[in-house]
Amino acid sequence: MAKIYWDKGHGGSDPGSVANGLQEKQLTHKIVEYAMSYLEANYTGFEQRVTRTGDQTLTLSQRADMANAWGADVFVSVHINAGKGTGFETYVYNGGVSSKTVALQNVLHSEILAAMRKFENVTDRGKKRADYAVLRETKMPAVLTENLFIDSNDAKHLKNEAFLKAVGEAHARGVAKFLGLKEKPKAQPEAKPQQKPSDKKLYRVQVGAFADRENAERLAEELRKKGYPVYITD
């Protein structure tokens, strides 16, 4: 079973960036919840945990320690940017990182950016490296995502629940692709009820009665052209 650890950036006494009536800690909570729900609904062969289930306060080291203690296979930390810029970017540690870490960043970056661009041509700020504690202290492939800017025109998307859902689900698809998770079989449509066995009776439907035989012949011809068996009786 693959082990996935999600990190909802900030929380509790640390709201993260705040602007335009939004708080980073609330947005990261929503995105991760959407990601986890999507994985549960669509894939098998994994377990997942999250650094905070609600609005708890956690240090950066606590977050990394949780993932390390559990022996997670991937760690994804979700954040919202600030600084009046625009666009999406991802980070890995700026020290020595494995090829798996780079692969995780590549697939996450691609999936999330594609999902965002279904709403608008979001700026790709690139795949970057930084000395962030949750990336430095974790012992597995770890990526931090910065999902638009809370203090710019990007906020219009961050206020859109459909956008947050799409971004969360894209995080999930990226992790699933990286780990090679199997998709759950799609639900089959319900079978149509079988017709009752024939009781050998025949039932006839009359479609018209005319005083003028020419009118009857005209309708009969129209029905024959449509493939219906037609009989005219007096």
C-alpha positions in Angstrom: 0.0 0.0 0.0 1.4 3.4 -1.0 1.5 6.0 1.8 0.5 9.6 0.9 0.9 12.4 3.4 -0.9 15.7 2.7 0.0 19.0 4.4 -2.5 21.7 4.6 -0.4 24.8 4.8 -0.7 27.0 8.0 -3.6 26.5 10.4 -4.7 27.4 13.9 -3.1 30.6 15.2 -1.2 30.9 11.9 -3.7 31.9 9.1 -1.0 32.2 6.5 -1.6 35.0 3.9 -4.8 37.0 4.3 -6.4 39.2 1.6 -9.6 39.9 -0.3 -11.7 38.3 2.4 -9.7 35.0 2.2 -7.4 33.1 4.5 -4.7 30.8 3.2 -5.3 28.2 5.9 -8.9 27.8 4.9 -8.1 27.5 1.2 -5.4 24.9 1.7 -7.9 22.9 3.9 -10.4 22.9 1.1 -7.9 21.9 -1.6 -6.5 19.0 0.4 -10.0 17.8 1.3 -11.0 17.7 -2.3 -7.7 15.9 -3.2 -8.3 13.2 -0.5 -11.9 12.7 -1.5 -11.0 12.3 -5.1 -8.4 9.7 -4.4 -10.8 7.7 -2.2 -13.5 7.7 -4.9 -11.3 6.8 -7.9 -8.2 4.8 -6.8 -7.1 1.8 -4.8 -3.9 0.6 -3.3 -3.0 3.5 -1.0 -3.4 5.0 2.5 -3.4 8.7 3.1 -3.0 10.9 6.1 -3.0 14.7 6.7 -1.0 16.9 9.0 -4.1 18.6 10.3 -7.7 17.5 10.1 -9.2 20.8 11.2 -7.7 24.1 12.3 -4.8 23.0 14.4 -1.6 24.9 14.9 1.5 22.9 13.9 5.2 23.7 13.5 7.0 23.0 10.3 9.1 20.3 11.9 6.0 18.6 13.4 4.6 18.3 9.9 7.8 16.7 8.5 8.1 14.5 11.6 4.6 13.1 11.2 5.3 12.0 7.6 8.7 10.6 8.5 7.4 8.6 11.4 4.6 7.0 9.3 7.1 6.1 6.5 5.2 8.1 3.9 6.0 7.5 0.2 5.2 11.1 -0.9 4.6 14.4 0.9 2.6 17.2 -0.7 2.4 20.6 1.1 -0.4 22.9 -0.3 -0.1 26.7 -0.1 -1.4 29.9 -1.5 1.0 32.6 -2.6 1.1 36.3 -1.7 3.1 39.4 -2.9 0.7 40.8 -5.5 2.0 38.5 -8.3 0.0 36.0 -10.4 0.2 32.4 -11.3 1.2 28.9 -10.2 4.5 27.5 -9.1 5.9 24.4 -7.3 9.0 23.8 -5.2 11.3 21.0 -4.2 14.2 21.3 -1.7 17.2 23.3 -3.1 19.7 20.7 -1.7 20.3 17.2 -3.0 17.0 15.6 -4.1 16.3 12.3 -5.7 15.1 11.8 -9.3 11.8 10.6 -7.8 11.3 14.0 -6.1 11.9 15.7 -9.5 9.4 13.3 -11.1 6.8 14.0 -8.5 7.2 17.8 -9.0 7.0 17.4 -12.8 3.7 15.4 -12.7 2.1 17.6 -10.1 3.0 20.8 -11.8 1.7 19.5 -15.2 -1.6 18.2 -13.8 -2.4 21.3 -11.6 -1.5 23.8 -14.2 -3.7 22.1 -16.8 -6.6 22.1 -14.4 -6.2 25.8 -13.7 -6.0 26.7 -17.3 -9.5 25.3 -17.9 -10.7 28.4 -16.0 -8.2 31.0 -17.4 -4.7 31.1 -19.0 -3.0 31.0 -15.6 0.7 32.1 -15.6 3.2 29.3 -15.2 5.8 30.6 -12.7 7.8 27.5 -13.1 9.3 24.6 -11.2 11.6 26.0 -8.5 13.8 25.0 -5.6 13.9 26.5 -2.1 15.1 25.8 1.5 11.7 25.2 3.0 11.6 23.2 6.2 8.9 20.8 5.1 10.9 19.9 2.0 14.3 19.8 3.7 13.3 17.7 6.7 11.1 15.1 5.0 12.7 11.8 4.0 10.6 11.0 1.0 9.8 12.8 -2.3 8.3 16.1 -1.2 6.7 18.9 -3.2 5.2 22.3 -2.1 2.6 23.9 -4.4 1.8 27.6 -4.5 -1.7 27.9 -5.9 -2.1 31.5 -7.2 -1.9 34.7 -5.2 -4.4 35.6 -2.5 -3.7 39.4 -2.8 -4.1 39.9 -6.5 -6.7 39.4 -9.2 -6.1 35.7 -8.8 -8.4 35.9 -5.8 -11.4 35.7 -8.1 -10.5 32.1 -8.7 -9.7 31.3 -5.1 -13.3 32.4 -4.3 -14.6 29.9 -6.8 -15.4 26.6 -5.2 -15.4 24.8 -8.6 -11.8 26.1 -9.1 -10.7 24.9 -5.7 -12.2 21.5 -6.3 -10.5 21.2 -9.7 -7.2 22.1 -8.2 -7.6 19.6 -5.4 -8.5 16.8 -7.8 -5.5 17.7 -10.0 -3.2 17.3 -6.9 -4.8 13.8 -6.4 -4.3 12.8 -10.1 -0.7 13.9 -10.0 0.1 11.8 -6.9 -1.9 8.8 -8.4 0.1 9.0 -11.6 3.4 9.3 -9.8 2.6 6.2 -7.6 1.0 4.2 -10.4 -2.2 3.8 -8.5 -4.9 1.6 -10.0 -8.2 3.2 -10.9 -11.3 1.8 -9.4 -13.6 0.1 -11.9 -16.3 2.4 -13.2 -19.9 1.7 -12.1 -21.8 -0.2 -14.7 -25.1 1.2 -15.9 -28.1 -0.7 -14.5 -29.4 -3.5 -16.8 -32.7 -2.8 -18.5 -35.5 -5.1 -17.3 -36.1 -7.9 -19.6 -39.3 -8.1 -21.6 -41.9 -10.5 -20.3 -42.0 -13.7 -22.2 -44.6 -13.6 -24.9 -48.0 -15.2 -23.9 -48.6 -15.8 -27.7 -51.4 -13.3 -27.8 -51.3 -10.5 -30.4 -52.4 -7.0 -29.6 -53.4 -4.6 -32.4 -53.3 -0.8 -32.3 -55.7 1.1 -34.6 -54.3 4.5 -35.7 -57.3 5.9 -37.6 -60.8 5.5 -38.9 -62.0 7.3 -42.0 -65.2 7.7 -43.9 -63.2 8.3 -47.1 -61.1 5.3 -48.2 -58.6 7.6 -50.0 -57.7 9.2 -46.7 -57.2 5.8 -45.2 -54.9 4.7 -48.1 -52.9 7.9 -47.7 -52.1 7.3 -44.1 -51.4 3.6 -44.7 -48.8 4.6 -47.3 -47.1 7.0 -44.9 -46.9 4.3 -42.2 -45.5 1.7 -44.7 -42.7 4.1 -45.6 -41.8 4.2 -41.9 -41.6 0.4 -41.8 -44.9 -0.3 -40.0 -47.1 -3.3 -41.1 -50.4 -1.8 -42.2 -53.8 -3.4 -42.8 -56.9 -1.6 -44.0 -60.2 -3.2 -43.0 -63.8 -2.2 -43.7 
